[in-house]
Amino acid sequence: MKISADAYPTTVEMPRTLSAIHNLRNQHNRIISGGTILQINWEAGVEKPEHLISTEKLSELKGISEVQLDGEPALKIGAAMTISDCLHNISIQKNASILAEACEKIAAPAVRNRGTIGGNICSKIGDTIPALLVLEAQLSFYNGEQENMISLREWLTKPNPPSSELLTNIYIPIHTLNKPGSSFFRKIGRRESFTAAIISIAGYIEYEENNIKTARLAIGGGSHLPCRLSIAEKEINKAANGIDWSFLSQVIQDDFSSYTDPFITVEYRKKVAANLFIAWIKDILKEQGKE
Ligand SMILES: Cc1cc2nc3c(=O)[nH]c(=O)nc-3n(C[C@H](O)[C@H](O)[C@H](O)COP(=O)(O)OP(=O)(O)OC[C@H]3O[C@@H](n4cnc5c(N)ncnc54)[C@H](O)[C@@H]3O)c2cc1C
């Protein structure tokens, strides 16, 4: 279906199936889900595209379920599910609680009811991304002909998302569920609620005989391109029997590419990130009787 008006020259397409999408690869097309970011951009003067492809009625982008992915259990989350859908979903709360925590920290309820997890990811700055990075999420994209799978981590390293690729589903492996581990998500803003993040961080740690076996740390928020802190992760993984905390703090700060803006310096962001990660890891080790 196409809607157009002379006063609003952008046309909107609302396909019900992937195969009904009209020319996804046209560079003048733009995918729209909740529109909460796009609307802010347009209000700020960004030019509107000629043609919008809405995900609202795409049944392939709906639903949250437990599935098998390469023979392993995984959570499948439709890209058009709203942040509120994800926040209140029992399976996400049970299998990927830090994603629910991240969703709880996004905006106010009205925006969460409209904004989608797909739009949050495709913005490349959304607060769900650090949580999804430590959960080792995989993404499936439809390119107009077929769906392809890519890890979120790899996708983030690619140049700006091409509008010709539609995010259809997010997959989170849940085979780690029965292993002993801890995870956490923390968003630091300039005030208590509904505010843009200075940083958002997520961590996941798995232990074996009370020692840290695997550590995954991720950081994003603000205008950061979210990423895993792979050098810091290696430092924790190899230091099973004793961590040099001041060295680890320095490694985290060096591993995190940040920026200064009129309100916050790069040094402050790096220090806060290192302190949060270290306080969390120390708490875990204390719980395990290791500190
Ligand atoms: C007042 C306010 C407060 C906010 N606070 C936060 C916050 O605290 N944390 C946070 O992370 N965000 C925040 N946001 C931003 C936004 O609401 C969320 O990130 C939301 O999840 C975006 O989803 P959307 O569906 O509205 O995206 P849209 O605006 O529809 O799209 C965003 C981008 O993703 C692309 N896109 C959308 N869906 C797809 C898809 N399926 N495949 C490919 N590309 C796609 C669009 O082309 C566009 O480039 C806030 C926004 C507002 C207005």
The ligand as a Tripos MOL2 file, in Angstrom:
@<TRIPOS>MOLECULE
LIG
   53    58     1     0     0
SMALL
NO_CHARGES

@<TRIPOS>ATOM
      1 C1         12.4920   11.5350   24.0530 C.3       1 LIG1
      2 C2         13.3450   10.3980   23.5600 C.ar      1 LIG1
      3 C3         14.1830    9.7440   24.4540 C.ar      1 LIG1
      4 C4         14.9850    8.6750   24.0160 C.ar      1 LIG1
      5 N1         15.7970    8.0320   24.9280 N.ar      1 LIG1
      6 C5         16.5620    6.9870   24.5050 C.ar      1 LIG1
      7 C6         17.3810    6.2830   25.4350 C.ar      1 LIG1
      8 O1         17.4120    6.5660   26.6480 O.2       1 LIG1
      9 N2         18.1580    5.2490   24.9660 N.ar      1 LIG1
     10 C7         18.1350    4.8780   23.6580 C.ar      1 LIG1
     11 O2         18.8390    3.9330   23.2940 O.2       1 LIG1
     12 N3         17.3570    5.5280   22.7590 N.ar      1 LIG1
     13 C8         16.5740    6.5600   23.1440 C.ar      1 LIG1
     14 N4         15.7700    7.2270   22.2340 N.ar      1 LIG1
     15 C9         15.8550    6.8550   20.8120 C.3       1 LIG1
     16 C10        14.7740    5.8610   20.3270 C.3       1 LIG1
     17 O3         13.5270    6.1140   20.8920 O.3       1 LIG1
     18 C11        15.1140    4.3890   20.5750 C.3       1 LIG1
     19 O4         16.4640    4.1550   20.2330 O.3       1 LIG1
     20 C12        14.1870    3.4500   19.7490 C.3       1 LIG1
     21 O5         14.4150    2.1100   20.1290 O.3       1 LIG1
     22 C13        14.3930    3.5990   18.2470 C.3       1 LIG1
     23 O6         13.4850    2.7450   17.5870 O.3       1 LIG1
     24 P1         12.5250    3.2400   16.4180 P.3       1 LIG1
     25 O7         11.7410    2.0430   16.0100 O.co2     1 LIG1
     26 O8         11.7120    4.4320   16.8280 O.co2     1 LIG1
     27 O9         13.5920    3.6810   15.3090 O.3       1 LIG1
     28 P2         13.3350    4.5280   13.9790 P.3       1 LIG1
     29 O10        13.3460    5.9890   14.3010 O.co2     1 LIG1
     30 O11        12.1580    4.0140   13.2330 O.co2     1 LIG1
     31 O12        14.6590    4.1340   13.1610 O.3       1 LIG1
     32 C14        15.9420    4.4290   13.6550 C.3       1 LIG1
     33 C15        16.9750    4.0470   12.5770 C.3       1 LIG1
     34 O13        16.9740    2.6550   12.3560 O.3       1 LIG1
     35 C16        16.5980    2.3400   11.0090 C.3       1 LIG1
     36 N5         15.7210    1.1740   11.1300 N.ar      1 LIG1
     37 C17        14.6140    1.0490   11.9030 C.ar      1 LIG1
     38 N6         14.1480   -0.2110   11.8420 N.ar      1 LIG1
     39 C18        14.9780   -0.9020   11.0150 C.ar      1 LIG1
     40 C19        15.0300   -2.2540   10.5470 C.ar      1 LIG1
     41 N7         14.1350   -3.1850   10.9380 N.pl3     1 LIG1
     42 N8         16.0180   -2.6020    9.6870 N.ar      1 LIG1
     43 C20        16.9460   -1.6940    9.2700 C.ar      1 LIG1
     44 N9         16.9500   -0.4020    9.6850 N.ar      1 LIG1
     45 C21        15.9760   -0.0140   10.5490 C.ar      1 LIG1
     46 C22        15.9190    3.5810   10.4760 C.3       1 LIG1
     47 O14        16.0660    3.6930    9.0620 O.3       1 LIG1
     48 C23        16.6960    4.6650   11.2000 C.3       1 LIG1
     49 O15        17.9400    4.8860   10.5850 O.3       1 LIG1
     50 C24        14.9480    8.2730   22.6420 C.ar      1 LIG1
     51 C25        14.0920    8.9480   21.7500 C.ar      1 LIG1
     52 C26        13.2940    9.9890   22.1880 C.ar      1 LIG1
     53 C27        12.3670   10.6580   21.2210 C.3       1 LIG1
@<TRIPOS>BOND
     1     1     2 1
     2     2     3 ar
     3     2    52 ar
     4     3     4 ar
     5     4     5 ar
     6     4    50 ar
     7     5     6 ar
     8     6     7 ar
     9     6    13 1
    10     7     8 2
    11     7     9 ar
    12     9    10 ar
    13    10    11 2
    14    10    12 ar
    15    12    13 ar
    16    13    14 ar
    17    14    15 1
    18    14    50 ar
    19    15    16 1
    20    16    17 1
    21    16    18 1
    22    18    19 1
    23    18    20 1
    24    20    21 1
    25    20    22 1
    26    22    23 1
    27    23    24 1
    28    24    25 2
    29    24    26 1
    30    24    27 1
    31    27    28 1
    32    28    29 2
    33    28    30 1
    34    28    31 1
    35    31    32 1
    36    32    33 1
    37    33    34 1
    38    33    48 1
    39    34    35 1
    40    35    36 1
    41    35    46 1
    42    36    37 ar
    43    36    45 ar
    44    37    38 ar
    45    38    39 ar
    46    39    40 ar
    47    39    45 ar
    48    40    41 1
    49    40    42 ar
    50    42    43 ar
    51    43    44 ar
    52    44    45 ar
    53    46    47 1
    54    46    48 1
    55    48    49 1
    56    50    51 ar
    57    51    52 ar
    58    52    53 1
@<TRIPOS>SUBSTRUCTURE
     1 LIG1         1 GROUP 0 **** ****
